[in-house]
Amino acid sequence: MKLRQKHNVYVIELSKEVLKERRFTKANPDYKTGLPCVYVGMTGLDPDIRFDKHKAGIQSNRFAKEYGLHLMPELYAEFNPMPYEDARYMEVDLAIRLKQSGYGVWQA
């Protein structure tokens, strides 16, 4: 049985204003000044549609809604699409790798 490859990971660049949020900075003690702050997620939708839903407040993460600027496909496009379980794993793995690189990362 072939797994359906319809899920995607995505990365949203967040405004640097998110650094004023205590919860965000507390979650990113190793953030390197100058690198992007991002939200990492996964979806069964096209990432563009999911981003629009975040900004519209539909099943949105507060940081993505309030501080989301745009998608960063250069950080995720090569992985998409994939089966659901792979996307669940990749969401966490990508967030960890970006955080280890010094990005400010929020992953819900």
N, C-alpha and C positions, 0 to 999 in steps of 0.2 A: 504494500500500500504506500503510495507516494504522499509525503507530507505536503500540505498546501503552504506555499511560500507567499503569504500575504501580509505579514507583519513587518514593521519597520522600527528602527531606532531613529531618534532625531536629537539634535542639539540646538537650543535656542540661546543666542547671545543675550545676556542681561546687561542693562545699564549699570554703570559703576555706582549708581545711587543705591544699589542693593547692598553695597558695603556698609551702609549706615544701619542695616538691619542686624541686630545683635545675634539672632538665630543663625543668620547666614555666616557672619564672621566667626562665630563660635564653632561652626561646622567646618571651617576652612582655616585652621591655624597656620598651615604651611603655604597659604596663598602668596604668590610672588607678584608684587606690585607691577602693573603694566600688562600682565596677561589677562585674557578675557575672563569674565564671570559668565557661567553658563548654567542652563537647566538641561538635564538629560532625561529623556523619556522614551517610551515605546508605545506603539499604536497599531491597530489594524487598519487605520486610515492612511491616506497619503499624508506625509508630514506637513505639507502646505495647509491642508484642511485642518489638521490637528492644531497647528499654530493659530490659525484663525479662530478656532473654538476656544483656545486658551485666552486669546485677546478679547473675545466676546463674553468671557465668563462662563462658558459652557463646560462643565466638568474640568475646570481649570485649576491649576496650581497658582497660589497667590503670587509667588515670585514671577512666574511666567506671565501672568496677567498684568501685573503692575510694572514690571521691569523689562519684559521681553521686547527686544528690538527687531530681531530677524533670525531666520534659520541659518545655520552654519553647515551646509551640506558637505563642505570639504572635510568635515570631521566624521561623517557617518555614511555618506552615499554609497561607498564601496561595499558596505555590509548588506544593503537592502535589495530586495525583500528576503525574508527568511521565515521559517516556521515559528509558531508561537513560542515554543520552549527555547529556541535559539535566541529569539528576540528578548525574552525575559533575562536570559543569561547575559547577552550582549549589552543590555541597558546598564546592568551593574558593572560589568567589566569595563565598558567605555568610561563610565563615571569614575571608576577607580583609577584608570590610566590617566585621565585628564587631571584628576586631583594630584596624582603622583608627579605630574609634569608641572605643577604649580598653579593650575587654573583654580578659580573659585568655582565650586561645583555644588549644585543642588540636584538631588535625584530623589524623587518621592517613592 
